[in-house]
Amino acid sequence: MNRLAELLAIGVSLGSIYALVAVGFAVIFKGTRVVNFAQGSLLLLGAYVVAALSPHTGFWPALGIGLAAGALGGLVLYGLVGLVPHGDHMTLSILTIGADVLLATELARRIGSRVMPTGDPWADGVWRVGGLVVPHSRTAALLSALLVIGLLFAVFRRTTWGVSWRSAAADPEVATLMGIRLRRVRAASWLIGGALATLAGLFLVAFPNTGVEPHTGLLALRAVPAVIIGGLDSPEGAVAGGLAVGATETLVAGYADELGFLGQGAGDVTPYLLMVLVLLWRPSGLFGSREAVRV
């Protein structure tokens, strides 16, 4: 029972990290209808900036600069997408793949063969409670995700900008006629997505991982099943999908011996299997909007 509780605790904390990345995907998609495939590179960019600066400035100033770098990277990507004013959403999404390759290649060149620790204050500390062993970094990840996502949802629902964002996402033409500046609202969506990717990257490279590596950005791909399961246009669904993916992945990996018939590395594959099963049942995701088509 202790083993199950420990795996669930670690799985939920890992899922909260995936939820941060997935919410970034969902916010950008809901605001602009573009799937930002460069989210992994933004994650790597922010984590790299924190790791490069923390030995000189300390962790907290480096974190602030890293968040700003991730947000600025999102804004630059939005500007790049804006250079194709009449492109359809599929074309613009493919454009982000090219941007992802370019940015990831440059960052990998700079990192080289190094493993760059971020200097986070949690180090390799663990909590030991009633037989449970949970890393400090995962506890910090869960609490940070709850705080940030909670504040973000409060902004969406309680502020003037949040009303503008929801209006622009629901009907851009009507929002424009009401005086809402779409470019500002959409730019803010990309800023938020970049900052969330950086925050998630910080916890993904923390203990039990060793630091920032050239392939760190690929970890963001783990959040793709989460956002698809929850629904691409649903930030709430992204949270649910992230928690489901984190718990499933951790439980299957933790019981690998008992589930040996699934093959080696089944934990890495299970989130995608879960995604396929959900899509077969509900193609728009658990919380995604269904489109009505008149025939």
Buried (B, 14 or more C-beta within 10 A) or exposed (E): EEEEBBBBBBBBBBBBBBBBBBBBBBBBBBBBBBBBBBBBBBBBBBBBBBBBBBEEBEBEEBBEBBBBBBBBBBBBBBEBBBEEEEBEEEEBBBBBEEBBEEBBEEBBEEBEEEBBBBBBEBEEEBEEEEEBEBBBBBBBBBEBBEEBBEEBBEBBEEEEBBBBBBBBBEEBEEBEEEEBEBEEBBBBBBBBBBBBBBBBBBBBBBBEBEBBBBEBBEBBBBBBBBBBBBBBBBBBBBBBBBBBBBBBBBBBBBBBEEBEEBEEEBBEEBBBBBBEEBBEEBEBBBBBBEEEEEE
